[in-house]
Amino acid sequence: MHYDANEMNQISENFDVCILGAGAAGIVLACELENSGLSVCLIESGGFDPNSETQALYEGLIGDGLQHAPLDWYRTRLFGGSTNCWGGSCLPYDKIDFEKRDYIPLSGWPIAYDSLEPFYHRAAQYVKIGKPIFDKTIIPNTELTEVIESIAGTGDFVTKYFRNNISTVNFGVTYRERIVESETITLITNANVTELITSSDKSTITGIKIKTLKRNSFVFKANKVIIAMGGLETARLMLTSTSQDEKGIGNENDLVGRYYSPHVSFNHGIVVFKPGLEVSEGYEKINEQTMIRRFLSLSDTRMKESHLLNCKITLEPLSSVPENDLTGVISQYLAKEDAEVEFLSRLTGPPRNAYGVQAIFEQIPNHESRIRLDESEDSLGVPRLLLEHKITDHDKRSYLQTYELLSLTLGRLGLGRLYYDVSGEELFDQITGRSHHTGTTRMAINSTEGVVDANCKVFGYDNLFVSSASVFPTPSHANPTFTIVAMAIRLAGYIKNGH
């Protein structure tokens, strides 16, 4: 069943479960709860097609800290959410991501990797990348099994891979018919949730305020409420819900919006390999539906021994490298003595067998990296977000030491040379936050360290849950959508079991 909120006055039904947001998490939750005996309402801010006025509700401000993409980029406000614009890369988080690492404050998830692995297998079906997800026999049968030939033997670097569906799955297209025609799911589009109403004792969500761009407004009710609005909007809604507490919902300890952790990413440095060395760059087709891409990462042992952070390193075309980097590398390369570069091609332009280096790192949970409410408002009267993305000195040391380790390894093995700014100044200037918004309602064992518990229930509330990358305590190096889907399946099972 489908309704357009612009044409509604009120819905009197009290739903068993109301899901706020019809992106990857919300759609999967609805599908998992379908035919469970529960009445389900799925509420989406947008419609089935892009709308500039709706998209503008995502606009926010960038404050102190690192440079960051505009807040209305890299996410879409319509049915299907940001799967309307995602790249489709799917890989699970690593086991080490779930572990407590003594050198990373507030690391460790309150759930174990092994408890989530079964849900990764089911998530693979939703994103249509094949099954079983961890079966390495699907890798093309080639002699090269590494990103860079021979580098894995050092014990410092390992080769991993992620999968993509060749036709990237847009959840809004793939699951639209199922949702709209379901007899147990009620979909309401063009409905903007502006506030959650709480009981006087601040323990229960008693209502959901809705506004439309055509100025309709009404209140929904549900026995259980799941916020599935993404890493930024989830925290924004909780902070703007101040009917019983000016701090907002779940914010007793001032943690909502804190620990903001997008992936720290940059294209920096050029690696020049010796002639004839085999490397893996780009995608490899494994069947008619799926392709993979290999990437370089640190071994668990090296991370722990050197206190480094998890990362994903790929080789990219030189066209991806900033022009000033490329010019600097060429001049360095041509100035070398023949004895030092005898294994390299001799030329008067950019080196052959050369690639840009793209690095994506996790970051240490940082209390000062945050989103908060600005004084300005959107067209519905909701305060906009002010984002302040910050990293620690430990983060910077880890990023630079990883580059140094890669450079020394390539040189020691005679594989090539990595040219980069060894001072770190240019590297740090290129750090940009973009997408993969995590950490703003982090999962923890208690309310002094996070906003939701191990079952994604908001501390102190008996009927409020969060399904979003915002609950991830640490961001790993992996694109988050695959884990978002796995966590949504896990949460749906918890609710179906009567919790």
N, C-alpha and C positions, 0 to 999 in steps of 0.2 A: 504494500500500500504506500502511496506517495501523495504528499500534500505540499503545496507551495505556501509558505508562511505569509506571503504578501496577500493571499486571498483568504486568510483565516482570521477568526476572532479569538477563539479559545478552543482547547481540547480538554474535555472534562475527565478523560480517562487517566487513572493513576497507574502508570506503567510499573512493571516489576523492575526493569532496568532501563535507564536512559543513558545513551552514549553521546557525548558531546564531541563532534568532529568526525567527518567521514573521509579520513585519509586511510593509510595502510592499517593503522591500529584499529580505528573505528569500524571499518568495513570487515576486517577479520573477526573482531569481537562479535559483530552482528551475525556473521555467517556461522560462527561457532555456537552462538546462543540460539540460533534458529531451531525451531522444533524441540526445544529443551523443556517446554512447558511453561516458559517465562514469556511474558509480553515485553517486547523490546521496542524502544523508540530510538532512532538514529537521527541526530540533529546536525545539519550542515549549514554553515554560514552562506555558502555560495549556491549556485545552481549547477546545471550540467555543462554550462558553457562559461568561458572566461568573461568577467565583467570588471571593467577598470575601477568602478566606484567601490565594488566589494574588495578588490585587490588592494585598494588604497587604505583599507582599514589596517593593513599590516605595516604601514609606514611608521617609522620610529626615528629616534635620534641616536647618534654615535657620540659618546662622551670621551672621557679620558681613557688612555690605554692604547692598545694596538690599533692599527688601521683595520677596518672591517667593512665588508660589503653592506650596502643598504639593506635594511631589515625586510623590505618587501621583495628582495631578490631571493632566489634559491628555494622558494616555497610558493605554493599556489593555493588560493582560497576559493576552491570549488570542489564539487563532488570528486573524490579520488585524491584530494589533498595534493601533497607534493610528489605523489607518483605520476602526476601530470608532467613533471619536469625532471624526474630523477634519471640517473644514468643507468640504473639497473644492476649495479655491482653487488654481488651477494657472497658473503663469507661469514662464518661464525667468528665470534670473539675467541681469543686464545685462552687456554686454561690459566695462564699466568695473570690475565686481566682480572680474574675472579679471586685471586689470592691476595692475602695481606703481604705487602712488600715493605719491610721495615724502613726503607729509605724514602718511601712515599707516604706522607701523612694522609690519613683517612682513606688509604687504599684498602682493597678487599671488599667484595660484595657479600651481603648477608645470605646469598644463595651460592651453591657450588656449581661449577661448570657441568658436572655430571647430571645434575638435576634439570638442567636446561637442554641438554643434548637431545633428548627425545622430541622436544618441541622444535628444535632446528630441523629435524627430519620432516616433520609435518609442515613447517614453514616453507620448505623447498617445494611443496606441492602448490602453495598459494602463489609463489613467485615463478613457478613453472621452469625450474632449472634442473629438473631430473632428480632421481632418487636411486641409491642413497647419496646424500650430499657429501659424505666423507670418503667415498670410494675412489681411491687414487688410480684405479685401473682405467678411469675415464681419461686420464692424461694421454695426449697423443704419444704413440710409440716411436719416439725419436731418441737418438743417442744423447742429446742435450737434455738434461733434467734440471739444470740450474739457470738462473738469470745470467750469470757470468761463469763461464767454464772454469772449473777448478776452485772456485772461491769457497765452496761449502766445506772443503777439507780443513779449513783453518779452525773450525769450531766457533767462530765469532759470528758468521752470517749463515742464514738458512734461506732456502727458496720456498715460498708459499704461493698460493694461487687463489684467485677469486673467479666466480662464474658470472656470466651474463646470459640472459635469454637473448637470442639474436633479435627478436622483436620484443623490445623492452615492455614489460607488463605494466600497463596503466590500470590500476585497480578501479578507477572510475568507469572505464570502458569494460573491462573484463567482468566485473561483478555487478554492473548496473542492473541488468535484467533480473538477476537472481534477487537482488534487494528489493527492487520495485514490485516484483510479482509475488514476493513472499507473503504468506497469510499470517505470519507471526511477527513480522518486522514492519514497523511504521517508519517511513522515511519522511522527514520534513526538511525541505531545502529553503534557502534564502532566509534562514532563521539565525540571527546573531545572538549568542548567549552573552549577556552583558554583566550578569551578577548571579551568584548563588546565594540563596536565602538560608540562613541557619536558625536553628532553634535557640531559645533564650539561654540554654546552658551550653551552647556552642559544641554540641556533640552530634548533631544530625542535620543533613541538608533537607530542608522542608520545601524548597521551591527553586525553580530555574527561571530567571527573568530572560525574556526574549524580546528583541527589537528587530524590525526590518528597516531597510532603507526607504520604504514607503511609509514609514512611521506607524506601522502596526506594532502593538506591544501586548504581551500577555505572559502568563506564568504557567509553567509545566510542573507536574509533580511525578515523582518516581520513588520507589522503595530503595533503589540503589542508583547511584550516579557515578559514571566513569568519565573522567576528563581525558579525552584523546585528541588534544588540540595542538600537539607538537611541543618542542622544547622551549619556545618563547611564549606562545599564547596560553599554555597551561599555567605558567607562573603568573602571567598577566591577569588572568581571570581570578586566580586565588588572591592576588594582591588587591584587586578592585572590589572584592566581595567583603565589604566592611560594615554590613548592617548590624552585626553584633560585636565586632572588634575592629577598631581602626587599623590594626596591623594586617588585617586580612585573614583568610582561612589557612590554617596549618602553619601560621607564621609566628607562633608564640616565642620561638627562639631566634627570630630574624634570619631564617634560613631559606625562605622562599625567594627564588631569584639569585641566590648565592651559588658559588662554585660553577659558574658558567664555563663550559669547556667545549667549544667547537674544536675540530681538528686544526692544529697549527700546521699550515702548509706553505710551501714556497718552491719555486723553480729556481734553483741556484746551483751554479757550478757546471762544468763540462768535463766529461770523462772521455779520454782518448785511449782506445784499446790498441794493442799491437795488431799488426795485419794478420788476418786469418783467424783471430780468436772468435769463437762462437758465443754469441749473446742472444738473449731472448728479449725482444721488445715488441710491443703491440699484442694483438689478440690472436688466438689460435682456435680455429673451428674444430669442435669435437664431434658434433653431429648436426643434423638439420635444424635443431632448435637452440643449441647451446654452444657458447664459446668460453674460453678461459683466458686469463692473463696471469702470468707469473710475476712475482715481485720479490724483492730482497728485504729481509727483516733480520733483526738481531736474534741470536740464540738466547734462550732463557738463561743459560749459564753466564753469558757475557753481560746480559742486562743486570743480573743480580750481583755479579762480582764487581762491575764497574758503576753500579747505580745509575744505569741508563734507562731511558724510557722507550716504550714499544713504538715501532715505526714501520712504515711501508715506503720502500724506495723503488722507483721505476725509472727506466731509461726512456727518454722522450726525444722526438725530433729536435734538431737544433733550432728550429723555428719557434720552439716554446721558450727558449732562453732569452731573457731581456737583452736588448741590443748592447748595452754597456758591458754586460758580462761577456758576450761573444767577442766584442772588440778587444777586451782585456786579455782574454784567453788566447786569441790568435797572436797578439803581440808577445805574450809570454812564450808561447809555443815556438814562434819563429826565432826568438832570441836565445834558445837553448843551444848548447854545444852539441855537435853531432854525436859525440860519444854518449851523451845522456839520452838522446832520443833516437839512437840507431835502429831501434825496433819499430819506430813510427814512420809513417809515410813522410816523404819530404815534398813540400808543396809551398805555394805562395798564397794560399787561401785557407779557408777553414779546414781543419784536419778531416781526413776520411776516417771511417769507423769511429765516429765521435757522436756523442749523445748528450743532451741535457739531462740533468738529474732533478727529478721531482721527489720531494720528501714530504711525507705526512706523518706527524708525530702526535702522540697523546700528550696531555699536559697534566701536571700535578694539580690536584684539587686546591683551588685558591679561593679563600673566603672573600677576597677583594675583587675577584672577577665576577661580575654580576649584571643582572638587569633589574631596573627599578622603574617606578612610575614617574613620568615627567608631568609638568604642569599643563602642557598642551593636551588637547583632546582630539579624537577622531570625529567623524561626522555623526556618530551616534552618541557622543558625549562621554566616551570611555577614555581615560588617560592613556596617552601613548607611552611606549617603552623608551627608556634611556639605557643604552647598552654601554658597559665599560669592561672590555675584555683585557685581562691582565695576566701575565705569566711571571714566574719567579726566576731568580738567578739560577736555581737548580735546573729549571727547564732549559735555559739558554746554554748552560754548561753541557747538558746532555746532548743537545742538538749539535753543538760544535764538536764535541768529542766523538760523536757518531760519524761525522764527516771526516774527522782526523783518522779514525780507525779504518774507515773505508779507503782513504787515501794511502795510508801506510800499508794496508793489506795488498792493494793493487800493485804498489811499487815493490814490495818485498817479493811477491810472487812473479814479478815481471810481466804482469798482465796489461799494464797501461798506466796512465797518469790521471789523477783527478785535480783539476784546477778550480780553486774556489778561494774566497776571501778568508784567509786563515785568522784574521783578527776578529771575524764574526760580525763586524759592523754592517757590511752590506747584506749579509745573510739575515741579520735581525731586522734590518730595514724592510726586507721583503716579506716578513711574516704577515700573513693576512688571515683573518677569520672570515669564513664564508657561510658554509652550511653545516650540517651535522650538529645541530644545537643540543647539547646534553648538559646534565648536571643541575638544572635549576630547581628541581624538586627531588633531590637525591634520595636513594634508598639506603636505609641504615638499620642498625639493630635497636636504636633508640632515638628519641626526638631531639636529643642534644647534638646529634651528628647528621640528622637528615629529616626529611619531610614525610616519607612513606616507609612502611615496614616491608618485610621480606615478601609479603603478598600484595604489595602496591597499594595498601590501604593507608589513607592519610592518618597520621598519628592523632588520636583524640576524637576521631569521627567514626561512627559505626556504620556509615553507608556511603562513604566517599572514597573512590579509587582513582588512580592515575595510570594511564597506559600510554607511555610516551618515552622517547629517549631522555626526557628530562629526569627520569628516575635513575639513570645510569650513574653509578658512583664514580667511574672512570671511563674515558671514551675509547680506549684501545686505539688501534690504527685503522680498524675496519669501518667501512660504510655501515651506518647503524640500522638501515631499514630491515635487513634480514633478522637482526636481533629484536627489533621492535615487533615484528610479526610473531616471532617465537614467544616473546613475553606476553603478547596479546592472547595467544592460544593458551598459554599457561594460566593467565588471569581468568579467562572464560571458564576453564575447567574448575578453578577454585570457586567461582560463583555458582556454577552448575551443581557443585557439591553442597550447596546450601549455606555457604559462608557469606 
